[in-house]
Amino acid sequence: SHKQDYQEPTLEEQE
Amino acid sequence: MIHSDTVISLSQDATYQDMGDNEPAVILQLSTGRLFTCNLTTRCFLDLLADPCSLGDAVDQLLKTFDVPREKLERDLIKLAGQLLAAGLIQLN
């Protein structure tokens, strides 16, 4: 199966 | 300190909504109204935490989805879990 490109996980608090 | 045997789950004080298949998500902390955004990797991690799950099991599952070395993914998820825990979005089980 084809795997997705990996991006480092992000978590950003918004106003 | 979070490690691969640490069992975690989504906090009852948090809910999130994805923006579609393979899309990022927004996370809402119910008691405070704090709002967070995250990318697809974080969203896929949260998907696994509907029920209590060890960090190591989460790594195993996400390795099936993403093209990334295990050591890199585990390191990133430990860091992410620390951020989510500090924000009150996940809990230790």
Backbone of each chain as nested JSON, in Angstrom:
{
  "chains": [
    {"id": "A", "residues": [
      {"number": 1, "name": "SER", "atoms": {"N": [0.825, -1.187, 0.0], "CA": [0.0, 0.0, 0.0], "C": [0.869, 1.25, 0.0]}},
      {"number": 2, "name": "HIS", "atoms": {"N": [0.321, 2.327, -0.575], "CA": [1.048, 3.587, -0.655], "C": [0.914, 4.327, 0.664]}},
      {"number": 3, "name": "LYS", "atoms": {"N": [2.042, 4.778, 1.21], "CA": [2.012, 5.541, 2.448], "C": [2.053, 7.029, 2.146]}},
      {"number": 4, "name": "GLN", "atoms": {"N": [1.495, 7.804, 3.067], "CA": [1.468, 9.247, 2.887], "C": [2.793, 9.859, 3.308]}},
      {"number": 5, "name": "ASP", "atoms": {"N": [3.101, 10.995, 2.676], "CA": [4.277, 11.751, 3.096], "C": [4.089, 12.187, 4.542]}},
      {"number": 6, "name": "TYR", "atoms": {"N": [5.18, 12.145, 5.28], "CA": [5.105, 12.455, 6.71], "C": [5.423, 13.914, 6.97]}},
      {"number": 7, "name": "GLN", "atoms": {"N": [4.637, 14.521, 7.84], "CA": [4.939, 15.858, 8.344], "C": [4.965, 15.785, 9.861]}},
      {"number": 8, "name": "GLU", "atoms": {"N": [5.905, 16.482, 10.469], "CA": [5.965, 16.488, 11.927], "C": [4.639, 16.996, 12.481]}},
      {"number": 9, "name": "PRO", "atoms": {"N": [4.145, 16.358, 13.546], "CA": [2.852, 16.779, 14.101], "C": [2.91, 18.201, 14.633]}},
      {"number": 10, "name": "THR", "atoms": {"N": [1.82, 18.933, 14.435], "CA": [1.749, 20.31, 14.924], "C": [0.554, 20.464, 15.849]}},
      {"number": 11, "name": "LEU", "atoms": {"N": [0.661, 21.424, 16.758], "CA": [-0.442, 21.807, 17.642], "C": [-0.271, 23.285, 17.93]}},
      {"number": 12, "name": "GLU", "atoms": {"N": [-1.225, 24.081, 17.471], "CA": [-1.114, 25.528, 17.645], "C": [-2.387, 26.064, 18.278]}},
      {"number": 13, "name": "GLU", "atoms": {"N": [-2.214, 26.814, 19.366], "CA": [-3.381, 27.434, 19.984], "C": [-3.75, 28.693, 19.211]}},
      {"number": 14, "name": "GLN", "atoms": {"N": [-5.043, 28.869, 18.991], "CA": [-5.538, 30.021, 18.247], "C": [-6.178, 31.017, 19.204]}},
      {"number": 15, "name": "GLU", "atoms": {"N": [-6.223, 32.266, 18.783], "CA": [-6.982, 33.248, 19.538], "C": [-8.449, 32.864, 19.471]}}
    ]},
    {"id": "B", "residues": [
      {"number": 1, "name": "MET", "atoms": {"N": [7.114, 11.675, 32.741], "CA": [7.713, 11.566, 31.404], "C": [6.96, 10.511, 30.594]}},
      {"number": 2, "name": "ILE", "atoms": {"N": [6.571, 10.868, 29.403], "CA": [5.844, 9.944, 28.54], "C": [6.838, 9.054, 27.794]}},
      {"number": 3, "name": "HIS", "atoms": {"N": [6.53, 7.763, 27.741], "CA": [7.368, 6.833, 26.983], "C": [6.456, 5.874, 26.235]}},
      {"number": 4, "name": "SER", "atoms": {"N": [7.032, 4.895, 25.569], "CA": [6.238, 4.069, 24.653], "C": [5.188, 3.229, 25.372]}},
      {"number": 5, "name": "ASP", "atoms": {"N": [5.381, 2.957, 26.672], "CA": [4.406, 2.155, 27.409], "C": [3.304, 2.996, 28.045]}},
      {"number": 6, "name": "THR", "atoms": {"N": [3.427, 4.312, 27.97], "CA": [2.427, 5.189, 28.583], "C": [1.091, 5.057, 27.854]}},
      {"number": 7, "name": "VAL", "atoms": {"N": [0.031, 4.824, 28.631], "CA": [-1.311, 4.691, 28.043], "C": [-2.043, 6.024, 28.189]}},
      {"number": 8, "name": "ILE", "atoms": {"N": [-2.56, 6.513, 27.083], "CA": [-3.199, 7.826, 27.053], "C": [-4.514, 7.733, 26.289]}},
      {"number": 9, "name": "SER", "atoms": {"N": [-5.355, 8.735, 26.486], "CA": [-6.6, 8.815, 25.716], "C": [-7.019, 10.275, 25.624]}},
      {"number": 10, "name": "LEU", "atoms": {"N": [-7.939, 10.538, 24.709], "CA": [-8.457, 11.896, 24.542], "C": [-9.183, 12.31, 25.817]}},
      {"number": 11, "name": "SER", "atoms": {"N": [-8.944, 13.525, 26.269], "CA": [-9.605, 14.03, 27.464], "C": [-11.101, 14.189, 27.213]}},
      {"number": 12, "name": "GLN", "atoms": {"N": [-11.896, 13.967, 28.266], "CA": [-13.343, 14.195, 28.143], "C": [-13.64, 15.68, 28.006]}},
      {"number": 13, "name": "ASP", "atoms": {"N": [-12.638, 16.507, 28.27], "CA": [-12.798, 17.959, 28.177], "C": [-12.407, 18.48, 26.793]}},
      {"number": 14, "name": "ALA", "atoms": {"N": [-12.122, 17.566, 25.879], "CA": [-11.672, 17.989, 24.55], "C": [-12.492, 17.299, 23.472]}},
      {"number": 15, "name": "THR", "atoms": {"N": [-12.735, 18.029, 22.409], "CA": [-13.379, 17.448, 21.241], "C": [-12.7, 18.032, 20.014]}},
      {"number": 16, "name": "TYR", "atoms": {"N": [-12.726, 17.3, 18.929], "CA": [-12.1, 17.833, 17.719], "C": [-12.927, 17.482, 16.502]}},
      {"number": 17, "name": "GLN", "atoms": {"N": [-12.732, 18.274, 15.474], "CA": [-13.488, 18.1, 14.235], "C": [-12.52, 18.178, 13.071]}},
      {"number": 18, "name": "ASP", "atoms": {"N": [-12.503, 17.139, 12.256], "CA": [-11.627, 17.199, 11.089], "C": [-12.29, 18.023, 9.995]}},
      {"number": 19, "name": "MET", "atoms": {"N": [-11.492, 18.412, 9.021], "CA": [-11.99, 19.258, 7.932], "C": [-12.203, 18.443, 6.663]}},
      {"number": 20, "name": "GLY", "atoms": {"N": [-12.321, 17.13, 6.824], "CA": [-12.515, 16.262, 5.673], "C": [-11.518, 15.126, 5.713]}},
      {"number": 21, "name": "ASP", "atoms": {"N": [-11.671, 14.181, 4.78], "CA": [-10.741, 13.062, 4.727], "C": [-9.33, 13.56, 4.466]}},
      {"number": 22, "name": "ASN", "atoms": {"N": [-8.381, 13.029, 5.238], "CA": [-6.968, 13.388, 5.066], "C": [-6.722, 14.884, 5.185]}},
      {"number": 23, "name": "GLU", "atoms": {"N": [-7.494, 15.522, 6.053], "CA": [-7.349, 16.961, 6.264], "C": [-7.043, 17.227, 7.738]}},
      {"number": 24, "name": "PRO", "atoms": {"N": [-6.524, 18.422, 8.042], "CA": [-6.246, 18.772, 9.438], "C": [-7.524, 18.868, 10.259]}},
      {"number": 25, "name": "ALA", "atoms": {"N": [-7.382, 19.274, 11.514], "CA": [-8.527, 19.341, 12.416], "C": [-8.405, 20.554, 13.326]}},
      {"number": 26, "name": "VAL", "atoms": {"N": [-9.537, 20.916, 13.919], "CA": [-9.536, 21.911, 14.987], "C": [-9.937, 21.194, 16.27]}},
      {"number": 27, "name": "ILE", "atoms": {"N": [-9.33, 21.605, 17.372], "CA": [-9.554, 20.966, 18.666], "C": [-10.096, 22.024, 19.616]}},
      {"number": 28, "name": "LEU", "atoms": {"N": [-11.169, 21.69, 20.324], "CA": [-11.782, 22.621, 21.265], "C": [-11.71, 22.044, 22.67]}},
      {"number": 29, "name": "GLN", "atoms": {"N": [-11.213, 22.863, 23.597], "CA": [-11.243, 22.479, 25.008], "C": [-12.531, 23.04, 25.593]}},
      {"number": 30, "name": "LEU", "atoms": {"N": [-13.421, 22.144, 26.002], "CA": [-14.791, 22.539, 26.317], "C": [-14.878, 23.469, 27.518]}},
      {"number": 31, "name": "SER", "atoms": {"N": [-14.104, 23.216, 28.565], "CA": [-14.26, 23.983, 29.801], "C": [-13.72, 25.4, 29.683]}},
      {"number": 32, "name": "THR", "atoms": {"N": [-12.797, 25.621, 28.772], "CA": [-12.158, 26.934, 28.675], "C": [-12.468, 27.661, 27.37]}},
      {"number": 33, "name": "GLY", "atoms": {"N": [-12.93, 26.926, 26.354], "CA": [-13.15, 27.538, 25.051], "C": [-11.874, 27.729, 24.253]}},
      {"number": 34, "name": "ARG", "atoms": {"N": [-10.745, 27.216, 24.773], "CA": [-9.486, 27.339, 24.025], "C": [-9.59, 26.527, 22.739]}},
      {"number": 35, "name": "LEU", "atoms": {"N": [-9.052, 27.105, 21.683], "CA": [-9.155, 26.493, 20.364], "C": [-7.753, 26.233, 19.82]}},
      {"number": 36, "name": "PHE", "atoms": {"N": [-7.563, 25.055, 19.256], "CA": [-6.262, 24.675, 18.706], "C": [-6.46, 24.195, 17.27]}},
      {"number": 37, "name": "THR", "atoms": {"N": [-5.441, 24.351, 16.473], "CA": [-5.431, 23.729, 15.154], "C": [-4.271, 22.746, 15.11]}},
      {"number": 38, "name": "CYS", "atoms": {"N": [-4.418, 21.743, 14.269], "CA": [-3.352, 20.749, 14.151], "C": [-3.315, 20.229, 12.721]}},
      {"number": 39, "name": "ASN", "atoms": {"N": [-2.208, 19.582, 12.381], "CA": [-2.1, 19.046, 11.029], "C": [-2.583, 17.591, 10.989]}},
      {"number": 40, "name": "LEU", "atoms": {"N": [-2.454, 16.991, 9.823], "CA": [-2.998, 15.646, 9.624], "C": [-2.338, 14.62, 10.536]}},
      {"number": 41, "name": "THR", "atoms": {"N": [-1.046, 14.748, 10.763], "CA": [-0.346, 13.786, 11.618], "C": [-0.933, 13.797, 13.025]}},
      {"number": 42, "name": "THR", "atoms": {"N": [-1.124, 14.989, 13.568], "CA": [-1.708, 15.104, 14.906], "C": [-3.132, 14.572, 14.915]}},
      {"number": 43, "name": "ARG", "atoms": {"N": [-3.866, 14.886, 13.868], "CA": [-5.254, 14.412, 13.795], "C": [-5.311, 12.89, 13.786]}},
      {"number": 44, "name": "CYS", "atoms": {"N": [-4.449, 12.256, 13.015], "CA": [-4.425, 10.787, 12.964], "C": [-4.061, 10.209, 14.338]}},
      {"number": 45, "name": "PHE", "atoms": {"N": [-3.181, 10.902, 15.045], "CA": [-2.816, 10.477, 16.401], "C": [-4.039, 10.561, 17.313]}},
      {"number": 46, "name": "LEU", "atoms": {"N": [-4.772, 11.663, 17.227], "CA": [-5.963, 11.825, 18.063], "C": [-7.02, 10.774, 17.733]}},
      {"number": 47, "name": "ASP", "atoms": {"N": [-7.112, 10.4, 16.455], "CA": [-8.079, 9.375, 16.056], "C": [-7.861, 8.077, 16.832]}},
      {"number": 48, "name": "LEU", "atoms": {"N": [-6.605, 7.812, 17.184], "CA": [-6.272, 6.564, 17.877], "C": [-6.577, 6.637, 19.367]}},
      {"number": 49, "name": "LEU", "atoms": {"N": [-6.855, 7.844, 19.869], "CA": [-6.986, 8.034, 21.314], "C": [-8.435, 8.11, 21.776]}},
      {"number": 50, "name": "ALA", "atoms": {"N": [-9.367, 7.737, 20.903], "CA": [-10.767, 7.682, 21.321], "C": [-10.909, 6.688, 22.47]}},
      {"number": 51, "name": "ASP", "atoms": {"N": [-10.133, 5.621, 22.418], "CA": [-10.03, 4.661, 23.512], "C": [-8.589, 4.682, 24.01]}},
      {"number": 52, "name": "PRO", "atoms": {"N": [-8.376, 4.315, 25.282], "CA": [-7.005, 4.308, 25.796], "C": [-6.074, 3.484, 24.915]}},
      {"number": 53, "name": "CYS", "atoms": {"N": [-4.893, 4.039, 24.658], "CA": [-3.947, 3.432, 23.72], "C": [-2.537, 3.77, 24.204]}},
      {"number": 54, "name": "SER", "atoms": {"N": [-1.645, 2.803, 24.159], "CA": [-0.265, 3.112, 24.534], "C": [0.406, 3.883, 23.403]}},
      {"number": 55, "name": "LEU", "atoms": {"N": [1.383, 4.682, 23.769], "CA": [2.075, 5.463, 22.748], "C": [2.754, 4.537, 21.743]}},
      {"number": 56, "name": "GLY", "atoms": {"N": [3.271, 3.42, 22.232], "CA": [3.918, 2.469, 21.326], "C": [2.95, 1.888, 20.306]}},
      {"number": 57, "name": "ASP", "atoms": {"N": [1.727, 1.59, 20.755], "CA": [0.718, 1.081, 19.82], "C": [0.344, 2.149, 18.795]}},
      {"number": 58, "name": "ALA", "atoms": {"N": [0.275, 3.399, 19.25], "CA": [-0.036, 4.49, 18.326], "C": [1.057, 4.615, 17.263]}},
      {"number": 59, "name": "VAL", "atoms": {"N": [2.307, 4.457, 17.68], "CA": [3.418, 4.498, 16.723], "C": [3.245, 3.385, 15.69]}},
      {"number": 60, "name": "ASP", "atoms": {"N": [2.935, 2.175, 16.168], "CA": [2.755, 1.04, 15.252], "C": [1.664, 1.33, 14.226]}},
      {"number": 61, "name": "GLN", "atoms": {"N": [0.565, 1.902, 14.693], "CA": [-0.555, 2.178, 13.79], "C": [-0.194, 3.249, 12.76]}},
      {"number": 62, "name": "LEU", "atoms": {"N": [0.461, 4.306, 13.217], "CA": [0.759, 5.41, 12.297], "C": [1.87, 5.05, 11.313]}},
      {"number": 63, "name": "LEU", "atoms": {"N": [2.684, 4.072, 11.67], "CA": [3.714, 3.615, 10.719], "C": [3.077, 2.992, 9.485]}},
      {"number": 64, "name": "LYS", "atoms": {"N": [1.834, 2.513, 9.643], "CA": [1.119, 1.938, 8.497], "C": [0.61, 3.032, 7.562]}},
      {"number": 65, "name": "THR", "atoms": {"N": [0.495, 4.253, 8.106], "CA": [-0.074, 5.36, 7.335], "C": [0.997, 6.243, 6.71]}},
      {"number": 66, "name": "PHE", "atoms": {"N": [2.06, 6.513, 7.494], "CA": [3.046, 7.502, 7.061], "C": [4.39, 6.86, 6.736]}},
      {"number": 67, "name": "ASP", "atoms": {"N": [5.06, 7.446, 5.774], "CA": [6.388, 6.995, 5.358], "C": [7.429, 7.715, 6.213]}},
      {"number": 68, "name": "VAL", "atoms": {"N": [7.788, 7.103, 7.336], "CA": [8.685, 7.75, 8.291], "C": [9.403, 6.666, 9.102]}},
      {"number": 69, "name": "PRO", "atoms": {"N": [10.661, 6.885, 9.451], "CA": [11.356, 5.917, 10.308], "C": [10.702, 5.839, 11.687]}},
      {"number": 70, "name": "ARG", "atoms": {"N": [10.676, 4.646, 12.259], "CA": [10.013, 4.449, 13.55], "C": [10.579, 5.357, 14.64]}},
      {"number": 71, "name": "GLU", "atoms": {"N": [11.905, 5.475, 14.689], "CA": [12.53, 6.268, 15.753], "C": [12.1, 7.73, 15.669]}},
      {"number": 72, "name": "LYS", "atoms": {"N": [12.037, 8.226, 14.436], "CA": [11.614, 9.611, 14.222], "C": [10.162, 9.806, 14.671]}},
      {"number": 73, "name": "LEU", "atoms": {"N": [9.289, 8.895, 14.261], "CA": [7.872, 9.017, 14.611], "C": [7.675, 8.931, 16.119]}},
      {"number": 74, "name": "GLU", "atoms": {"N": [8.346, 7.99, 16.757], "CA": [8.179, 7.832, 18.204], "C": [8.652, 9.079, 18.946]}},
      {"number": 75, "name": "ARG", "atoms": {"N": [9.773, 9.632, 18.51], "CA": [10.299, 10.842, 19.142], "C": [9.304, 11.999, 18.989]}},
      {"number": 76, "name": "ASP", "atoms": {"N": [8.75, 12.139, 17.789], "CA": [7.806, 13.234, 17.532], "C": [6.516, 13.059, 18.332]}},
      {"number": 77, "name": "LEU", "atoms": {"N": [6.042, 11.815, 18.441], "CA": [4.78, 11.588, 19.15], "C": [4.942, 11.76, 20.655]}},
      {"number": 78, "name": "ILE", "atoms": {"N": [6.102, 11.422, 21.183], "CA": [6.356, 11.662, 22.61], "C": [6.314, 13.165, 22.889]}},
      {"number": 79, "name": "LYS", "atoms": {"N": [6.94, 13.936, 22.001], "CA": [6.922, 15.395, 22.153], "C": [5.493, 15.93, 22.027]}},
      {"number": 80, "name": "LEU", "atoms": {"N": [4.763, 15.447, 21.024], "CA": [3.383, 15.891, 20.815], "C": [2.505, 15.528, 22.011]}},
      {"number": 81, "name": "ALA", "atoms": {"N": [2.639, 14.302, 22.508], "CA": [1.823, 13.871, 23.645], "C": [2.094, 14.759, 24.854]}},
      {"number": 82, "name": "GLY", "atoms": {"N": [3.327, 15.169, 25.034], "CA": [3.65, 16.081, 26.125], "C": [2.935, 17.412, 25.975]}},
      {"number": 83, "name": "GLN", "atoms": {"N": [2.877, 17.916, 24.739], "CA": [2.182, 19.183, 24.482], "C": [0.681, 19.031, 24.721]}},
      {"number": 84, "name": "LEU", "atoms": {"N": [0.112, 17.931, 24.238], "CA": [-1.327, 17.696, 24.398], "C": [-1.687, 17.52, 25.871]}},
      {"number": 85, "name": "LEU", "atoms": {"N": [-0.819, 16.843, 26.597], "CA": [-1.059, 16.617, 28.024], "C": [-0.98, 17.941, 28.789]}},
      {"number": 86, "name": "ALA", "atoms": {"N": [0.012, 18.744, 28.461], "CA": [0.174, 20.037, 29.131], "C": [-1.017, 20.948, 28.857]}},
      {"number": 87, "name": "ALA", "atoms": {"N": [-1.603, 20.811, 27.666], "CA": [-2.754, 21.644, 27.298], "C": [-4.063, 21.077, 27.845]}},
      {"number": 88, "name": "GLY", "atoms": {"N": [-4.007, 19.88, 28.433], "CA": [-5.218, 19.279, 28.983], "C": [-6.104, 18.62, 27.944]}},
      {"number": 89, "name": "LEU", "atoms": {"N": [-5.541, 18.315, 26.778], "CA": [-6.349, 17.743, 25.694], "C": [-6.34, 16.22, 25.7]}},
      {"number": 90, "name": "ILE", "atoms": {"N": [-5.352, 15.62, 26.355], "CA": [-5.336, 14.173, 26.538], "C": [-5.1, 13.897, 28.014]}},
      {"number": 91, "name": "GLN", "atoms": {"N": [-5.333, 12.659, 28.406], "CA": [-5.152, 12.285, 29.806], "C": [-4.398, 10.969, 29.889]}},
      {"number": 92, "name": "LEU", "atoms": {"N": [-3.75, 10.764, 31.028], "CA": [-3.066, 9.505, 31.291], "C": [-4.083, 8.494, 31.8]}},
      {"number": 93, "name": "ASN", "atoms": {"N": [-3.931, 7.236, 31.41], "CA": [-4.86, 6.191, 31.846], "C": [-4.143, 5.166, 32.711]}}
    ]}
  ]
}
